[in-house]
Amino acid sequence: MDGEWFGYAAATLTTVAFVPQALKTIRSRDTHSLSLGMYVVFTVGIGFWLAYGIHLGSWPMIACNTLTLGLAGTILAMKLRYG
């Protein structure tokens, strides 16, 4: 098995794991129990992972971090708006 498949599997699993929380938060707009500091750090971290993936030309990192950054950014924006 080519090592790149490990990247695809890891990127897919970590992104898919984040989707239920993102959907629940987007639907309910309830962000009171979410840590603002955690989402700021997490979103910035995902942005750096995306930049690193672009630097490496790694499509698993680029695709999944783009999706995760969009979801995390949406939740962060909702946290800032709804508290």
N, CA, C and O atoms as a CHARMM CRD file, in Angstrom:
* protein
*
  332
    1    1 MET  N      0.85600  -1.18400   0.00000 PROA 1      0.00000
    2    1 MET  CA     0.00000   0.00000   0.00000 PROA 1      0.00000
    3    1 MET  C      0.89300   1.23400   0.00000 PROA 1      0.00000
    4    1 MET  O      1.80400   1.34700   0.82000 PROA 1      0.00000
    5    2 ASP  N      0.63800   2.13300  -0.89500 PROA 2      0.00000
    6    2 ASP  CA     1.37400   3.39000  -0.98500 PROA 2      0.00000
    7    2 ASP  C      1.10400   4.22600   0.26400 PROA 2      0.00000
    8    2 ASP  O     -0.02700   4.27700   0.74900 PROA 2      0.00000
    9    3 GLY  N      2.13600   4.87800   0.78000 PROA 3      0.00000
   10    3 GLY  CA     2.01500   5.66500   2.00000 PROA 3      0.00000
   11    3 GLY  C      1.02600   6.80500   1.91900 PROA 3      0.00000
   12    3 GLY  O      0.50900   7.24200   2.94800 PROA 3      0.00000
   13    4 GLU  N      0.74800   7.29900   0.72300 PROA 4      0.00000
   14    4 GLU  CA    -0.19600   8.40900   0.56400 PROA 4      0.00000
   15    4 GLU  C     -1.60200   8.02400   1.02100 PROA 4      0.00000
   16    4 GLU  O     -2.37700   8.88400   1.43900 PROA 4      0.00000
   17    5 TRP  N     -1.93000   6.74000   0.94300 PROA 5      0.00000
   18    5 TRP  CA    -3.25300   6.30000   1.38800 PROA 5      0.00000
   19    5 TRP  C     -3.43900   6.50300   2.88600 PROA 5      0.00000
   20    5 TRP  O     -4.55700   6.72900   3.34900 PROA 5      0.00000
   21    6 PHE  N     -2.35600   6.42400   3.63900 PROA 6      0.00000
   22    6 PHE  CA    -2.45800   6.72300   5.06900 PROA 6      0.00000
   23    6 PHE  C     -2.89000   8.16600   5.27700 PROA 6      0.00000
   24    6 PHE  O     -3.69400   8.46000   6.16200 PROA 6      0.00000
   25    7 GLY  N     -2.36000   9.05700   4.46800 PROA 7      0.00000
   26    7 GLY  CA    -2.74700  10.46400   4.53600 PROA 7      0.00000
   27    7 GLY  C     -4.20900  10.66500   4.19300 PROA 7      0.00000
   28    7 GLY  O     -4.91700  11.40600   4.87600 PROA 7      0.00000
   29    8 TYR  N     -4.67000  10.00100   3.12600 PROA 8      0.00000
   30    8 TYR  CA    -6.08900  10.09900   2.76000 PROA 8      0.00000
   31    8 TYR  C     -6.97900   9.56000   3.87600 PROA 8      0.00000
   32    8 TYR  O     -7.99100  10.17400   4.21200 PROA 8      0.00000
   33    9 ALA  N     -6.60700   8.42100   4.44800 PROA 9      0.00000
   34    9 ALA  CA    -7.41000   7.83300   5.52100 PROA 9      0.00000
   35    9 ALA  C     -7.44000   8.73900   6.74600 PROA 9      0.00000
   36    9 ALA  O     -8.50600   8.98900   7.30900 PROA 9      0.00000
   37   10 ALA  N     -6.28100   9.22700   7.15900 PROA 10     0.00000
   38   10 ALA  CA    -6.20700  10.10000   8.33600 PROA 10     0.00000
   39   10 ALA  C     -6.98400  11.39100   8.11700 PROA 10     0.00000
   40   10 ALA  O     -7.74200  11.81400   8.99000 PROA 10     0.00000
   41   11 ALA  N     -6.80600  12.01200   6.97200 PROA 11     0.00000
   42   11 ALA  CA    -7.49100  13.27100   6.68100 PROA 11     0.00000
   43   11 ALA  C     -8.99900  13.06900   6.62700 PROA 11     0.00000
   44   11 ALA  O     -9.75700  13.89200   7.14000 PROA 11     0.00000
   45   12 THR  N     -9.42900  11.98700   6.01400 PROA 12     0.00000
   46   12 THR  CA   -10.86400  11.71400   5.92000 PROA 12     0.00000
   47   12 THR  C    -11.46700  11.45000   7.29200 PROA 12     0.00000
   48   12 THR  O    -12.51300  12.00800   7.62400 PROA 12     0.00000
   49   13 LEU  N    -10.82800  10.61300   8.08600 PROA 13     0.00000
   50   13 LEU  CA   -11.37500  10.27800   9.40000 PROA 13     0.00000
   51   13 LEU  C    -11.42900  11.48500  10.33100 PROA 13     0.00000
   52   13 LEU  O    -12.42900  11.67900  11.02200 PROA 13     0.00000
   53   14 THR  N    -10.38900  12.29100  10.36500 PROA 14     0.00000
   54   14 THR  CA   -10.39800  13.43700  11.27800 PROA 14     0.00000
   55   14 THR  C    -11.39800  14.50300  10.82500 PROA 14     0.00000
   56   14 THR  O    -11.98800  15.19200  11.65700 PROA 14     0.00000
   57   15 THR  N    -11.58600  14.64000   9.53500 PROA 15     0.00000
   58   15 THR  CA   -12.58700  15.59700   9.03700 PROA 15     0.00000
   59   15 THR  C    -13.99000  15.08500   9.31100 PROA 15     0.00000
   60   15 THR  O    -14.83600  15.83100   9.80400 PROA 15     0.00000
   61   16 VAL  N    -14.24700  13.82200   8.99600 PROA 16     0.00000
   62   16 VAL  CA   -15.57100  13.23700   9.22100 PROA 16     0.00000
   63   16 VAL  C    -15.92700  13.26300  10.70300 PROA 16     0.00000
   64   16 VAL  O    -17.09000  13.47400  11.04600 PROA 16     0.00000
   65   17 ALA  N    -14.95800  13.05600  11.58500 PROA 17     0.00000
   66   17 ALA  CA   -15.21200  13.09300  13.01900 PROA 17     0.00000
   67   17 ALA  C    -15.68100  14.46900  13.48200 PROA 17     0.00000
   68   17 ALA  O    -16.42200  14.57400  14.45900 PROA 17     0.00000
   69   18 PHE  N    -15.25800  15.51700  12.79300 PROA 18     0.00000
   70   18 PHE  CA   -15.60900  16.87700  13.17400 PROA 18     0.00000
   71   18 PHE  C    -16.99700  17.28400  12.66900 PROA 18     0.00000
   72   18 PHE  O    -17.61500  18.18700  13.23200 PROA 18     0.00000
   73   19 VAL  N    -17.48600  16.63500  11.62800 PROA 19     0.00000
   74   19 VAL  CA   -18.73700  17.03600  10.97800 PROA 19     0.00000
   75   19 VAL  C    -19.95100  16.97800  11.91100 PROA 19     0.00000
   76   19 VAL  O    -20.71600  17.94200  11.91900 PROA 19     0.00000
   77   20 PRO  N    -20.18500  15.91700  12.70100 PROA 20     0.00000
   78   20 PRO  CA   -21.38300  15.91300  13.55600 PROA 20     0.00000
   79   20 PRO  C    -21.45300  17.09800  14.52200 PROA 20     0.00000
   80   20 PRO  O    -22.51900  17.68900  14.69900 PROA 20     0.00000
   81   21 GLN  N    -20.33000  17.44600  15.14600 PROA 21     0.00000
   82   21 GLN  CA   -20.32500  18.59500  16.05600 PROA 21     0.00000
   83   21 GLN  C    -20.61800  19.88200  15.29600 PROA 21     0.00000
   84   21 GLN  O    -21.37000  20.73200  15.77200 PROA 21     0.00000
   85   22 ALA  N    -20.03000  20.02200  14.13100 PROA 22     0.00000
   86   22 ALA  CA   -20.25700  21.22000  13.33200 PROA 22     0.00000
   87   22 ALA  C    -21.72500  21.32600  12.92700 PROA 22     0.00000
   88   22 ALA  O    -22.32500  22.39300  13.05200 PROA 22     0.00000
   89   23 LEU  N    -22.30200  20.23900  12.44800 PROA 23     0.00000
   90   23 LEU  CA   -23.71300  20.27000  12.04100 PROA 23     0.00000
   91   23 LEU  C    -24.63200  20.57100  13.22100 PROA 23     0.00000
   92   23 LEU  O    -25.57700  21.34900  13.09400 PROA 23     0.00000
   93   24 LYS  N    -24.35500  19.95600  14.36400 PROA 24     0.00000
   94   24 LYS  CA   -25.17400  20.21700  15.56500 PROA 24     0.00000
   95   24 LYS  C    -25.10400  21.69300  15.94900 PROA 24     0.00000
   96   24 LYS  O    -26.12700  22.30400  16.26100 PROA 24     0.00000
   97   25 THR  N    -23.92100  22.25600  15.92900 PROA 25     0.00000
   98   25 THR  CA   -23.74900  23.65500  16.30500 PROA 25     0.00000
   99   25 THR  C    -24.40700  24.58300  15.28900 PROA 25     0.00000
  100   25 THR  O    -25.05200  25.56000  15.66900 PROA 25     0.00000
  101   26 ILE  N    -24.25200  24.28900  14.01800 PROA 26     0.00000
  102   26 ILE  CA   -24.84600  25.12400  12.96200 PROA 26     0.00000
  103   26 ILE  C    -26.36800  25.08500  13.04900 PROA 26     0.00000
  104   26 ILE  O    -27.02800  26.11400  12.90600 PROA 26     0.00000
  105   27 ARG  N    -26.92000  23.90300  13.28300 PROA 27     0.00000
  106   27 ARG  CA   -28.38600  23.76400  13.36600 PROA 27     0.00000
  107   27 ARG  C    -28.96500  24.42000  14.60200 PROA 27     0.00000
  108   27 ARG  O    -29.98800  25.10000  14.52300 PROA 27     0.00000
  109   28 SER  N    -28.32200  24.22700  15.74400 PROA 28     0.00000
  110   28 SER  CA   -28.87700  24.73200  17.00400 PROA 28     0.00000
  111   28 SER  C    -28.47700  26.17100  17.30900 PROA 28     0.00000
  112   28 SER  O    -29.16700  26.86900  18.05300 PROA 28     0.00000
  113   29 ARG  N    -27.37800  26.60600  16.74000 PROA 29     0.00000
  114   29 ARG  CA   -26.79300  27.92100  17.02800 PROA 29     0.00000
  115   29 ARG  C    -26.43800  28.09400  18.50600 PROA 29     0.00000
  116   29 ARG  O    -26.26800  29.21100  18.99500 PROA 29     0.00000
  117   30 ASP  N    -26.33300  26.96900  19.19800 PROA 30     0.00000
  118   30 ASP  CA   -25.97100  26.98800  20.61700 PROA 30     0.00000
  119   30 ASP  C    -24.45800  26.82000  20.73700 PROA 30     0.00000
  120   30 ASP  O    -23.91400  25.74100  20.50600 PROA 30     0.00000
  121   31 THR  N    -23.80600  27.90100  21.09900 PROA 31     0.00000
  122   31 THR  CA   -22.34300  27.88800  21.21200 PROA 31     0.00000
  123   31 THR  C    -21.87400  28.18300  22.63300 PROA 31     0.00000
  124   31 THR  O    -20.67500  28.32700  22.87400 PROA 31     0.00000
  125   32 HSD  N    -22.80500  28.27400  23.56900 PROA 32     0.00000
  126   32 HSD  CA   -22.43800  28.66300  24.93400 PROA 32     0.00000
  127   32 HSD  C    -21.44900  27.70400  25.58300 PROA 32     0.00000
  128   32 HSD  O    -20.58900  28.13500  26.35100 PROA 32     0.00000
  129   33 SER  N    -21.55800  26.41500  25.28800 PROA 33     0.00000
  130   33 SER  CA   -20.67100  25.43900  25.92800 PROA 33     0.00000
  131   33 SER  C    -19.33300  25.27700  25.20500 PROA 33     0.00000
  132   33 SER  O    -18.47800  24.51100  25.65100 PROA 33     0.00000
  133   34 LEU  N    -19.14800  25.98800  24.09900 PROA 34     0.00000
  134   34 LEU  CA   -17.90200  25.87800  23.33900 PROA 34     0.00000
  135   34 LEU  C    -16.89800  26.92200  23.80900 PROA 34     0.00000
  136   34 LEU  O    -17.25600  28.06500  24.09400 PROA 34     0.00000
  137   35 SER  N    -15.65700  26.51700  23.88400 PROA 35     0.00000
  138   35 SER  CA   -14.58700  27.40600  24.32200 PROA 35     0.00000
  139   35 SER  C    -14.13100  28.29400  23.16300 PROA 35     0.00000
  140   35 SER  O    -13.70700  27.79400  22.12100 PROA 35     0.00000
  141   36 LEU  N    -14.21900  29.60500  23.35000 PROA 36     0.00000
  142   36 LEU  CA   -13.76100  30.54000  22.33100 PROA 36     0.00000
  143   36 LEU  C    -12.26700  30.36900  22.08600 PROA 36     0.00000
  144   36 LEU  O    -11.82600  30.33000  20.93700 PROA 36     0.00000
  145   37 GLY  N    -11.49400  30.26900  23.14900 PROA 37     0.00000
  146   37 GLY  CA   -10.04800  30.10900  23.00200 PROA 37     0.00000
  147   37 GLY  C     -9.68800  28.86100  22.21600 PROA 37     0.00000
  148   37 GLY  O     -8.80100  28.89300  21.36300 PROA 37     0.00000
  149   38 MET  N    -10.37200  27.76800  22.50000 PROA 38     0.00000
  150   38 MET  CA   -10.09600  26.52000  21.79200 PROA 38     0.00000
  151   38 MET  C    -10.39400  26.67200  20.31100 PROA 38     0.00000
  152   38 MET  O     -9.60300  26.23000  19.47800 PROA 38     0.00000
  153   39 TYR  N    -11.51000  27.28300  19.96600 PROA 39     0.00000
  154   39 TYR  CA   -11.86700  27.41800  18.54900 PROA 39     0.00000
  155   39 TYR  C    -10.97300  28.40200  17.81400 PROA 39     0.00000
  156   39 TYR  O    -10.71100  28.22200  16.62400 PROA 39     0.00000
  157   40 VAL  N    -10.50100  29.43100  18.49200 PROA 40     0.00000
  158   40 VAL  CA    -9.53400  30.34100  17.86400 PROA 40     0.00000
  159   40 VAL  C     -8.24400  29.57900  17.54700 PROA 40     0.00000
  160   40 VAL  O     -7.74700  29.62300  16.42100 PROA 40     0.00000
  161   41 VAL  N     -7.71200  28.88500  18.54700 PROA 41     0.00000
  162   41 VAL  CA    -6.46100  28.14200  18.35700 PROA 41     0.00000
  163   41 VAL  C     -6.65100  27.02700  17.32200 PROA 41     0.00000
  164   41 VAL  O     -5.79500  26.83700  16.45800 PROA 41     0.00000
  165   42 PHE  N     -7.75000  26.30000  17.40200 PROA 42     0.00000
  166   42 PHE  CA    -8.02500  25.20900  16.47200 PROA 42     0.00000
  167   42 PHE  C     -8.12900  25.72100  15.03500 PROA 42     0.00000
  168   42 PHE  O     -7.54500  25.13500  14.12400 PROA 42     0.00000
  169   43 THR  N     -8.86100  26.79800  14.83100 PROA 43     0.00000
  170   43 THR  CA    -9.05300  27.33600  13.49000 PROA 43     0.00000
  171   43 THR  C     -7.74100  27.84800  12.91200 PROA 43     0.00000
  172   43 THR  O     -7.45000  27.61100  11.74000 PROA 43     0.00000
  173   44 VAL  N     -6.95600  28.53900  13.71000 PROA 44     0.00000
  174   44 VAL  CA    -5.63800  28.99400  13.24700 PROA 44     0.00000
  175   44 VAL  C     -4.75600  27.78600  12.93100 PROA 44     0.00000
  176   44 VAL  O     -4.04500  27.77700  11.92600 PROA 44     0.00000
  177   45 GLY  N     -4.80500  26.77500  13.78400 PROA 45     0.00000
  178   45 GLY  CA    -4.02900  25.55700  13.55200 PROA 45     0.00000
  179   45 GLY  C     -4.40700  24.86800  12.25100 PROA 45     0.00000
  180   45 GLY  O     -3.53700  24.42400  11.50300 PROA 45     0.00000
  181   46 ILE  N     -5.68900  24.78000  11.98300 PROA 46     0.00000
  182   46 ILE  CA    -6.14600  24.17800  10.72600 PROA 46     0.00000
  183   46 ILE  C     -5.67100  25.01200   9.54000 PROA 46     0.00000
  184   46 ILE  O     -5.31100  24.46700   8.49600 PROA 46     0.00000
  185   47 GLY  N     -5.67100  26.33000   9.70100 PROA 47     0.00000
  186   47 GLY  CA    -5.15100  27.19800   8.64200 PROA 47     0.00000
  187   47 GLY  C     -3.68400  26.90200   8.34100 PROA 47     0.00000
  188   47 GLY  O     -3.26700  26.89100   7.18300 PROA 47     0.00000
  189   48 PHE  N     -2.90700  26.66300   9.39700 PROA 48     0.00000
  190   48 PHE  CA    -1.49600  26.31300   9.20200 PROA 48     0.00000
  191   48 PHE  C     -1.34100  24.93400   8.57300 PROA 48     0.00000
  192   48 PHE  O     -0.47200  24.74300   7.72200 PROA 48     0.00000
  193   49 TRP  N     -2.17800  23.95800   8.98300 PROA 49     0.00000
  194   49 TRP  CA    -2.13400  22.63900   8.34200 PROA 49     0.00000
  195   49 TRP  C     -2.44500  22.75200   6.85700 PROA 49     0.00000
  196   49 TRP  O     -1.82100  22.09000   6.02800 PROA 49     0.00000
  197   50 LEU  N     -3.41300  23.59700   6.53100 PROA 50     0.00000
  198   50 LEU  CA    -3.74400  23.81100   5.12500 PROA 50     0.00000
  199   50 LEU  C     -2.56100  24.41000   4.37400 PROA 50     0.00000
  200   50 LEU  O     -2.21700  23.95200   3.28400 PROA 50     0.00000
  201   51 ALA  N     -1.94400  25.42100   4.95100 PROA 51     0.00000
  202   51 ALA  CA    -0.77300  26.04500   4.31500 PROA 51     0.00000
  203   51 ALA  C      0.35000  25.02900   4.14100 PROA 51     0.00000
  204   51 ALA  O      1.02600  25.02100   3.11200 PROA 51     0.00000
  205   52 TYR  N      0.55200  24.17600   5.13500 PROA 52     0.00000
  206   52 TYR  CA     1.58400  23.15100   5.05900 PROA 52     0.00000
  207   52 TYR  C      1.25800  22.14000   3.95600 PROA 52     0.00000
  208   52 TYR  O      2.13700  21.71700   3.20500 PROA 52     0.00000
  209   53 GLY  N     -0.00600  21.76500   3.87300 PROA 53     0.00000
  210   53 GLY  CA    -0.43000  20.84800   2.81800 PROA 53     0.00000
  211   53 GLY  C     -0.22000  21.43900   1.43700 PROA 53     0.00000
  212   53 GLY  O      0.18800  20.74000   0.50900 PROA 53     0.00000
  213   54 ILE  N     -0.49900  22.73600   1.30200 PROA 54     0.00000
  214   54 ILE  CA    -0.25900  23.41700   0.02600 PROA 54     0.00000
  215   54 ILE  C      1.23700  23.42900  -0.27600 PROA 54     0.00000
  216   54 ILE  O      1.65000  23.17200  -1.40700 PROA 54     0.00000
  217   55 HSD  N      2.03600  23.72600   0.72900 PROA 55     0.00000
  218   55 HSD  CA     3.49500  23.73900   0.55900 PROA 55     0.00000
  219   55 HSD  C      4.01700  22.37300   0.08800 PROA 55     0.00000
  220   55 HSD  O      4.89300  22.29800  -0.77400 PROA 55     0.00000
  221   56 LEU  N      3.46700  21.29800   0.66500 PROA 56     0.00000
  222   56 LEU  CA     3.89000  19.95200   0.29800 PROA 56     0.00000
  223   56 LEU  C      3.25200  19.45500  -0.99700 PROA 56     0.00000
  224   56 LEU  O      3.72900  18.50000  -1.61100 PROA 56     0.00000
  225   57 GLY  N      2.17100  20.11300  -1.40200 PROA 57     0.00000
  226   57 GLY  CA     1.41200  19.62100  -2.55500 PROA 57     0.00000
  227   57 GLY  C      0.65000  18.35100  -2.21800 PROA 57     0.00000
  228   57 GLY  O      0.42400  17.51400  -3.09200 PROA 57     0.00000
  229   58 SER  N      0.25000  18.19700  -0.96000 PROA 58     0.00000
  230   58 SER  CA    -0.44400  16.99900  -0.49100 PROA 58     0.00000
  231   58 SER  C     -1.94900  17.18700  -0.60900 PROA 58     0.00000
  232   58 SER  O     -2.55700  17.90400   0.18600 PROA 58     0.00000
  233   59 TRP  N     -2.54600  16.54000  -1.60300 PROA 59     0.00000
  234   59 TRP  CA    -3.97900  16.69800  -1.81400 PROA 59     0.00000
  235   59 TRP  C     -4.83700  16.21300  -0.65000 PROA 59     0.00000
  236   59 TRP  O     -5.86800  16.83200  -0.38900 PROA 59     0.00000
  237   60 PRO  N     -4.47900  15.14000   0.07000 PROA 60     0.00000
  238   60 PRO  CA    -5.29900  14.78400   1.23700 PROA 60     0.00000
  239   60 PRO  C     -5.32600  15.90600   2.26700 PROA 60     0.00000
  240   60 PRO  O     -6.38400  16.21600   2.81600 PROA 60     0.00000
  241   61 MET  N     -4.18400  16.51100   2.53400 PROA 61     0.00000
  242   61 MET  CA    -4.11500  17.60500   3.51300 PROA 61     0.00000
  243   61 MET  C     -4.86000  18.83500   3.01500 PROA 61     0.00000
  244   61 MET  O     -5.55800  19.49400   3.78500 PROA 61     0.00000
  245   62 ILE  N     -4.71500  19.14000   1.75000 PROA 62     0.00000
  246   62 ILE  CA    -5.36600  20.32700   1.18700 PROA 62     0.00000
  247   62 ILE  C     -6.88500  20.17400   1.22100 PROA 62     0.00000
  248   62 ILE  O     -7.59200  21.06700   1.68700 PROA 62     0.00000
  249   63 ALA  N     -7.37900  19.04900   0.73000 PROA 63     0.00000
  250   63 ALA  CA    -8.83000  18.85100   0.63700 PROA 63     0.00000
  251   63 ALA  C     -9.49300  18.82900   2.00500 PROA 63     0.00000
  252   63 ALA  O    -10.46400  19.54900   2.23900 PROA 63     0.00000
  253   64 CYS  N     -8.98100  18.01600   2.89700 PROA 64     0.00000
  254   64 CYS  CA    -9.64200  17.86900   4.18800 PROA 64     0.00000
  255   64 CYS  C     -9.46600  19.08700   5.07900 PROA 64     0.00000
  256   64 CYS  O    -10.38400  19.44900   5.81400 PROA 64     0.00000
  257   65 ASN  N     -8.30300  19.72400   5.02700 PROA 65     0.00000
  258   65 ASN  CA    -8.12800  20.92500   5.84300 PROA 65     0.00000
  259   65 ASN  C     -8.92400  22.10300   5.30100 PROA 65     0.00000
  260   65 ASN  O     -9.31900  22.98100   6.06800 PROA 65     0.00000
  261   66 THR  N     -9.16600  22.14100   3.99800 PROA 66     0.00000
  262   66 THR  CA   -10.04700  23.17500   3.45300 PROA 66     0.00000
  263   66 THR  C    -11.46100  23.00900   4.00500 PROA 66     0.00000
  264   66 THR  O    -12.08700  23.97700   4.43600 PROA 66     0.00000
  265   67 LEU  N    -11.95300  21.77600   3.98700 PROA 67     0.00000
  266   67 LEU  CA   -13.28900  21.50800   4.51800 PROA 67     0.00000
  267   67 LEU  C    -13.35100  21.78400   6.01900 PROA 67     0.00000
  268   67 LEU  O    -14.27900  22.44300   6.49000 PROA 67     0.00000
  269   68 THR  N    -12.38300  21.29000   6.76200 PROA 68     0.00000
  270   68 THR  CA   -12.37700  21.49500   8.21300 PROA 68     0.00000
  271   68 THR  C    -12.23200  22.96600   8.56500 PROA 68     0.00000
  272   68 THR  O    -12.85700  23.43800   9.51500 PROA 68     0.00000
  273   69 LEU  N    -11.41600  23.69900   7.81500 PROA 69     0.00000
  274   69 LEU  CA   -11.27500  25.13700   8.06600 PROA 69     0.00000
  275   69 LEU  C    -12.59700  25.86000   7.84000 PROA 69     0.00000
  276   69 LEU  O    -12.95100  26.76200   8.59900 PROA 69     0.00000
  277   70 GLY  N    -13.31300  25.47200   6.81600 PROA 70     0.00000
  278   70 GLY  CA   -14.63100  26.07300   6.58000 PROA 70     0.00000
  279   70 GLY  C    -15.59500  25.79800   7.71900 PROA 70     0.00000
  280   70 GLY  O    -16.30000  26.70100   8.16800 PROA 70     0.00000
  281   71 LEU  N    -15.63100  24.55800   8.19000 PROA 71     0.00000
  282   71 LEU  CA   -16.52400  24.20600   9.29900 PROA 71     0.00000
  283   71 LEU  C    -16.09900  24.89700  10.59700 PROA 71     0.00000
  284   71 LEU  O    -16.93200  25.46400  11.30500 PROA 71     0.00000
  285   72 ALA  N    -14.80800  24.84800  10.90500 PROA 72     0.00000
  286   72 ALA  CA   -14.32100  25.47500  12.13200 PROA 72     0.00000
  287   72 ALA  C    -14.50000  26.98800  12.08700 PROA 72     0.00000
  288   72 ALA  O    -14.85700  27.60700  13.08900 PROA 72     0.00000
  289   73 GLY  N    -14.25200  27.57400  10.93100 PROA 73     0.00000
  290   73 GLY  CA   -14.44800  29.01900  10.77400 PROA 73     0.00000
  291   73 GLY  C    -15.90500  29.41400  10.96500 PROA 73     0.00000
  292   73 GLY  O    -16.20400  30.45400  11.55200 PROA 73     0.00000
  293   74 THR  N    -16.80000  28.58400  10.46800 PROA 74     0.00000
  294   74 THR  CA   -18.23400  28.84000  10.64300 PROA 74     0.00000
  295   74 THR  C    -18.60900  28.78000  12.11900 PROA 74     0.00000
  296   74 THR  O    -19.32500  29.64900  12.61600 PROA 74     0.00000
  297   75 ILE  N    -18.12800  27.75700  12.81800 PROA 75     0.00000
  298   75 ILE  CA   -18.43100  27.63600  14.24600 PROA 75     0.00000
  299   75 ILE  C    -17.80500  28.79300  15.02600 PROA 75     0.00000
  300   75 ILE  O    -18.43400  29.33300  15.93500 PROA 75     0.00000
  301   76 LEU  N    -16.59100  29.17400  14.68500 PROA 76     0.00000
  302   76 LEU  CA   -15.94500  30.30200  15.36000 PROA 76     0.00000
  303   76 LEU  C    -16.74300  31.58400  15.13400 PROA 76     0.00000
  304   76 LEU  O    -16.94400  32.35900  16.07000 PROA 76     0.00000
  305   77 ALA  N    -17.19200  31.81100  13.92000 PROA 77     0.00000
  306   77 ALA  CA   -18.00400  32.99500  13.63100 PROA 77     0.00000
  307   77 ALA  C    -19.30200  32.96600  14.42700 PROA 77     0.00000
  308   77 ALA  O    -19.74600  33.99200  14.94300 PROA 77     0.00000
  309   78 MET  N    -19.91200  31.77700  14.52500 PROA 78     0.00000
  310   78 MET  CA   -21.14300  31.67400  15.31700 PROA 78     0.00000
  311   78 MET  C    -20.87800  31.90600  16.79300 PROA 78     0.00000
  312   78 MET  O    -21.68900  32.52800  17.47900 PROA 78     0.00000
  313   79 LYS  N    -19.74800  31.41100  17.28900 PROA 79     0.00000
  314   79 LYS  CA   -19.38600  31.63800  18.68800 PROA 79     0.00000
  315   79 LYS  C    -19.20800  33.13000  18.95400 PROA 79     0.00000
  316   79 LYS  O    -19.65700  33.64200  19.98000 PROA 79     0.00000
  317   80 LEU  N    -18.56100  33.81500  18.03900 PROA 80     0.00000
  318   80 LEU  CA   -18.36500  35.26000  18.19800 PROA 80     0.00000
  319   80 LEU  C    -19.69000  36.01200  18.10700 PROA 80     0.00000
  320   80 LEU  O    -19.87500  37.01600  18.79500 PROA 80     0.00000
  321   81 ARG  N    -20.60300  35.54600  17.27700 PROA 81     0.00000
  322   81 ARG  CA   -21.89300  36.22200  17.10000 PROA 81     0.00000
  323   81 ARG  C    -22.89500  35.90300  18.21000 PROA 81     0.00000
  324   81 ARG  O    -23.55100  36.80300  18.73400 PROA 81     0.00000
  325   82 TYR  N    -23.01100  34.62700  18.56700 PROA 82     0.00000
  326   82 TYR  CA   -24.03700  34.19900  19.51400 PROA 82     0.00000
  327   82 TYR  C    -23.50800  33.97900  20.93100 PROA 82     0.00000
  328   82 TYR  O    -24.29000  33.74300  21.85200 PROA 82     0.00000
  329   83 GLY  N    -22.21500  34.05300  21.11000 PROA 83     0.00000
  330   83 GLY  CA   -21.62500  33.90000  22.44100 PROA 83     0.00000
  331   83 GLY  C    -21.65400  32.51100  22.90600 PROA 83     0.00000
  332   83 GLY  O    -21.19400  32.21900  24.01000 PROA 83     0.00000
